[in-house]
C-alpha cells in the first residue's frame, strides 16, 4: 500500500506554490476592512478573496493529506510519527505565534488576549497548524487501531467527514481549532485517499483515464465559479458559505482538477518548496511593508502596493528560510526541522526544504 511519496513530486510542489500565492494575496488584501488593504467596497479586490475561499486552505490541506504517511508499522512507530508531527508543527506553532503576538502587540500598543490563549485557541492564521496537528494525530491513531483495515477506515471516514463539514458544529471554546479541523478534514482525507488507493498509478499516469476526468472536473469548477460569482453579485440565492454543500463540492472538484492536470511550472515549484516557511512568516513582511508604504508612499495605488506586498510575502520568507536553516537550533525552533550533526549534513543536503508535512 502506498502511504507516502517516495520522491518529491514537481506537480505537488507547483500546486503548493499556487496555494501560497492565493494565501499571501488574501492576507495582503485583508479578510475585512480592518486588515490588509482595508478594502470596504464591493469591488474586484474583495471578489478575489471571496471566490477563492473554497480553494486556498482546502488546497493546502488536500496536498498535506496527499503526502502524509498515515500507516505505521507498530506502536513504537506510532509514537515516533506523533513525535515528529509535534516537532514539525507544534514547535514552530508555539515559537512563531509567540513572536507574532509580541511583535504586533508591542507595535499596536496593546494585546487583544492573554498570551496563554494563543496556544490553546485559534490565533491569527496559525489555526491551520493546530487543526492539521489534530487531524494528523487522529488519523495516525485511527489507522493504527484499524490495523490492516486502515485503508478501509479512512475510506469510511470520508463521508462522515463531509457530513460533519456541512453540519459545521460550533465549539465554545474552540479548543485547538477543532472546528477548523472539521473544516479541513474532508480535503485532507481526499488527498490521503488518492495516495493510499494509488490514484497516481491508476488514473493520473494513464491519459485515457485522466483526460476525461480533467475535462469533466474543469467544466464543473467553471460552473461553480460562475454560480458563486452570480451569488456574490446577488443574481441567485445559492449557499456558497465556507462550510456548505456547494462550498464542499467546489473545493473538492477544484482540488481534484488541479491534481489531475499535472501542472508543472518551475517558478511555482520553487515557491512551493518553501511553502511552510512562507505560511509561517509572510504576514510579518506584508504587515511591515504596509506600515512602510503608509509612511513613505501614502498615495501609492492599491495595485502597486498589492504587487509589492505579494512579492515580499513570497520571496522574503524564502530568504529568511535560508538564514534560519543554517543553524540547528533556529531550524528546529522556527521551522520544526531537526538538522543532522555537522558530519552527517552532506548525506541530507535537502534538509532545509519543506518536507510536505504542512503547507
Buried (B, 14 or more C-beta within 10 A) or exposed (E): EBBBBEEBBBBBBBBBBBBBBBBBBBBBBBBEEEBBBEBEEEEEBBBBBBBBBBBBBBBBBBBBBBBBBBBBEEEEBBEEBBEBBBBBBBBBBBBBBBBBBEBBBEEEEEBEEEEEBBBEBBBEBBBBBBBBBBBBBEBBBBBBEBEEEBBEBBBEBBEEBBEBBBEEEEEEEBEBBBBBBBBBBBBBBBBBBBBBBEBBEEBBEEEEEBEEBBEBBBEBBEEBBEBBBBBBEEEEEEEBBBBBEBBBBBBBBBBBBBBBBBBBBEEBBBBBBBBBBBBBBBBBBBBBBBEEBEEEEEEEEEEEBBEBBBBBBBBBBBEBBEEBBEEBEBBBBBBBBEBEEEEEEEEEEEBBBBBBBBB
